[in-house]
Amino acid sequence: MTAPALELRGVSAGYGPFHALFEVSLRVGVGEAVALLGPNGVGKTTVARVATGLIVPTGGTVHVDGEDMTGAATHRFARAGVVHAPEGRSVFATLTVEENLVLSFRRSRGRAGVPGALDQAFELFPTLARRRRQLAGTLSGGEQRMLSMARVLVESPKVLVADELSLGLAPIVVDEVYDDLERLRGQGTSLLIVEQHVGHALTLCDRVVLLDHGAVAWEGTPADAADRVVTRVFGV
């Protein structure tokens, strides 16, 4: 039996004395897309951080392709093909758009791979092509989000953990981002999607995991999730 691309087994985690997760277990199969949904403040971002090595769990284990990665440094998760697209903007404000991309692509693809990666990034986000000489710190919030996502989406990782990927983007750009996620999935990338755009997530994903008060409240198919999502996420 093939090991899941990513698996959390009975994971508990927190920040100092604050406990955010309580024995959370979830798996993302090879080439599978899983949506992690729930109201704000229930621990979804903490799951994303544990799954990519940014937070070491206080209990339980984290596995990538069947290998126990619990407590491993973030660069080991990255070398294993696990990429984190965090909530918010993660750009170097004093570098241009192109310099931000070159810095990222040179590290992952080497000098020879930079031109091709830049072409891909600018094809994905034409707005960035028009802003390529502009300092990243002067971009709008949505444009900075595009820049942070371009660095991730071009890489075609083995596992992409996306935390509120569409936050701050115009609806038409959100549609384009989800088209890109579908393309990545078609290329074999496994996806763990933490998302506020529930409709997009349910359309893309194979399974849904609902988190509530730091614990898994329900897991099932998108077809069975609609009513539960409305109740848990929107409280109606």
Disulfide bonds with the S-S distance in Angstrom:
none
